[in-house]
């Protein structure tokens, strides 16, 4: 009994020491990427979170096996149970295996990181955690969503490298479209040159031309190239500025109208 206690204490102590060394080493490794920022830092943090979980599971299983060995407990029944459990997983937990495999490839292929804004399986939000089975998202209203990795057929990442928000701006049919495009371009260029916003632009704004002839307006389409995670902030500010500029220039931004003709007999 004494030998079992001593062996158990030594085994558990050694495994805890191994765990602390691994955590210390991994934290230092990830810290080297934090100074670089961006993709490298996010990917290192995400991979380390997954590796840490896997190592912890392996160490716990190893600790249990060592304790049983030191106490001279036969492992045969456990092996039999493990065999049955493995068979059950093979037949009844295919979705679980699918989720695990999908989680591995999500990380291996660098599809998204912790902190990215994404749409997965019809759910949009910021990635809070990537686990082997699920990806955890928090949406704009603060709701947390657990998305099984096996259900992710298309992953849309809105914060990778850069973004190109599109502005569709409606002007009245009575306005000079060419002049309206010049005014919009001038205002967007002025915003891109503003000291408060310059760093968020990756290229100069573009006027793509007339997008549509609607029932009561002509739609002019513009496109911005911005920092990926600032696309929404830049887009909102650009629309505010364009609205104020069109008002100042006397260019009509119409609302839906209906004209009724009455026949007089």
ChimeraX attribute file (.defattr): number of C-alpha atoms within 10 A of each C-alpha:
attribute: neighborCount
match mode: 1-to-1
recipient: residues
	/A:1	9
	/A:2	8
	/A:3	10
	/A:4	15
	/A:5	13
	/A:6	12
	/A:7	17
	/A:8	20
	/A:9	13
	/A:10	12
	/A:11	18
	/A:12	19
	/A:13	13
	/A:14	13
	/A:15	17
	/A:16	16
	/A:17	12
	/A:18	13
	/A:19	16
	/A:20	12
	/A:21	12
	/A:22	15
	/A:23	16
	/A:24	11
	/A:25	12
	/A:26	17
	/A:27	14
	/A:28	11
	/A:29	14
	/A:30	19
	/A:31	14
	/A:32	13
	/A:33	17
	/A:34	15
	/A:35	10
	/A:36	11
	/A:37	10
	/A:38	12
	/A:39	16
	/A:40	15
	/A:41	17
	/A:42	20
	/A:43	20
	/A:44	20
	/A:45	20
	/A:46	21
	/A:47	19
	/A:48	17
	/A:49	16
	/A:50	17
	/A:51	13
	/A:52	14
	/A:53	13
	/A:54	12
	/A:55	14
	/A:56	16
	/A:57	11
	/A:58	10
	/A:59	17
	/A:60	14
	/A:61	11
	/A:62	15
	/A:63	19
	/A:64	13
	/A:65	14
	/A:66	16
	/A:67	18
	/A:68	15
	/A:69	15
	/A:70	16
	/A:71	15
	/A:72	11
	/A:73	12
	/A:74	10
	/A:75	12
	/A:76	9
	/A:77	10
	/A:78	12
	/A:79	11
	/A:80	11
	/A:81	12
	/A:82	12
	/A:83	12
	/A:84	12
	/A:85	11
	/A:86	13
	/A:87	12
	/A:88	12
	/A:89	14
	/A:90	13
	/A:91	9
	/A:92	11
	/A:93	13
	/A:94	12
	/A:95	17
	/A:96	18
	/A:97	16
	/A:98	16
	/A:99	22
	/A:100	19
	/A:101	15
	/A:102	21
	/A:103	22
	/A:104	19
	/A:105	13
	/A:106	19
	/A:107	18
	/A:108	11
	/A:109	8
	/A:110	13
	/A:111	15
	/A:112	23
	/A:113	27
	/A:114	20
	/A:115	16
	/A:116	21
	/A:117	23
	/A:118	22
	/A:119	19
	/A:120	20
	/A:121	15
	/A:122	12
	/A:123	13
	/A:124	18
	/A:125	22
	/A:126	23
	/A:127	21
	/A:128	17
	/A:129	17
	/A:130	24
	/A:131	20
	/A:132	22
	/A:133	21
	/A:134	21
	/A:135	21
	/A:136	19
	/A:137	27
	/A:138	18
	/A:139	16
	/A:140	10
	/A:141	7
	/A:142	10
	/A:143	9
	/A:144	15
	/A:145	18
	/A:146	14
	/A:147	19
	/A:148	22
	/A:149	27
	/A:150	19
	/A:151	15
	/A:152	18
	/A:153	9
	/A:154	10
	/A:155	14
	/A:156	15
	/A:157	18
	/A:158	21
	/A:159	19
	/A:160	18
	/A:161	12
	/A:162	17
	/A:163	20
	/A:164	19
	/A:165	16
	/A:166	16
	/A:167	19
	/A:168	14
	/A:169	20
	/A:170	22
	/A:171	21
	/A:172	18
	/A:173	17
	/A:174	10
	/A:175	15
	/A:176	11
	/A:177	18
	/A:178	11
	/A:179	11
	/A:180	20
	/A:181	20
	/A:182	12
	/A:183	17
	/A:184	25
	/A:185	18
	/A:186	15
	/A:187	20
	/A:188	24
	/A:189	15
	/A:190	14
	/A:191	21
	/A:192	23
	/A:193	14
	/A:194	11
	/A:195	9
	/A:196	9
	/A:197	14
	/A:198	16
	/A:199	12
	/A:200	19
	/A:201	22
	/A:202	16
	/A:203	13
	/A:204	16
	/A:205	22
	/A:206	16
	/A:207	17
	/A:208	13
	/A:209	13
	/A:210	17
	/A:211	14
	/A:212	13
	/A:213	12
	/A:214	12
	/A:215	11
	/A:216	16
	/A:217	21
	/A:218	22
	/A:219	20
	/A:220	22
	/A:221	19
	/A:222	22
	/A:223	18
	/A:224	23
	/A:225	19
	/A:226	27
	/A:227	20
	/A:228	21
	/A:229	18
	/A:230	16
	/A:231	21
	/A:232	14
	/A:233	11
	/A:234	21
	/A:235	18
	/A:236	11
	/A:237	14
	/A:238	18
	/A:239	16
	/A:240	11
	/A:241	17
	/A:242	20
	/A:243	17
	/A:244	12
	/A:245	16
	/A:246	17
	/A:247	12
	/A:248	9
	/A:249	10
	/A:250	10
	/A:251	19
	/A:252	17
	/A:253	17
	/A:254	13
	/A:255	11
	/A:256	8
	/A:257	9
	/A:258	7
	/A:259	4
	/A:260	6
	/A:261	6
	/A:262	5
	/A:263	5
	/A:264	4
	/A:265	3
